Amino acid sequence: ERNPYRAGLVTAVDGWRWNSLAIRASQPRPAWYDEGPVPRGRNWLSHVAAPQTDMELLALRRCGERGAPYGSESWQQAVTTKLGLASTLRPRGRPRK
């Protein structure tokens, strides 16, 4: 298991001090920390702490293994076409005849 929270190594999602979530939750934040271009909202920690469904977890793992973007099917199609990543969505191996 790669997720320290899910593996039981920490008791809270922000408990793993080597991830950006712990840094974001800390006060004061380091001078080098940047919030990034996407606002996360007030309930970001609750959102991150909420468990994924089995289907979401399967899709996340598949995207991680294949290097594919995670999102809705239409969004995936648009992004993979734009970035030249269409092969990440196709089945592996030779095409069937």
WOMO-V407641 format. One record per pair of residues at least 6 apart in sequence whose C-alpha atoms are under 8 Angstrom apart, sorted by the first residue. I is the first residue (numbers start at 1). J is the second residue. D is the distance in whole Angstrom. If there is no record, write none. Layout:
BEGIN
i=(I I)
j=(J J)
d=(D D)
END
This chain:
BEGIN
i=(1 4 4 5 5 5 5 5 10 12 13 13 13 13 13 14 14 14 14 15 16 17 23 23 23 24 59 60 62 63 63 66 66 67 68 68 68 68 68 69 69 69 70 77 79 80 80)
j=(7 10 16 11 12 13 15 16 16 49 21 22 45 48 49 21 22 25 45 22 22 23 29 30 33 35 70 70 68 69 70 88 89 88 76 80 85 88 89 76 79 80 76 86 85 86 88)
d=(6 6 7 7 7 6 8 8 6 8 8 8 8 7 6 6 4 7 8 6 6 7 6 8 8 8 8 7 8 6 6 6 8 6 8 8 7 5 7 6 8 8 7 8 8 5 8)
END
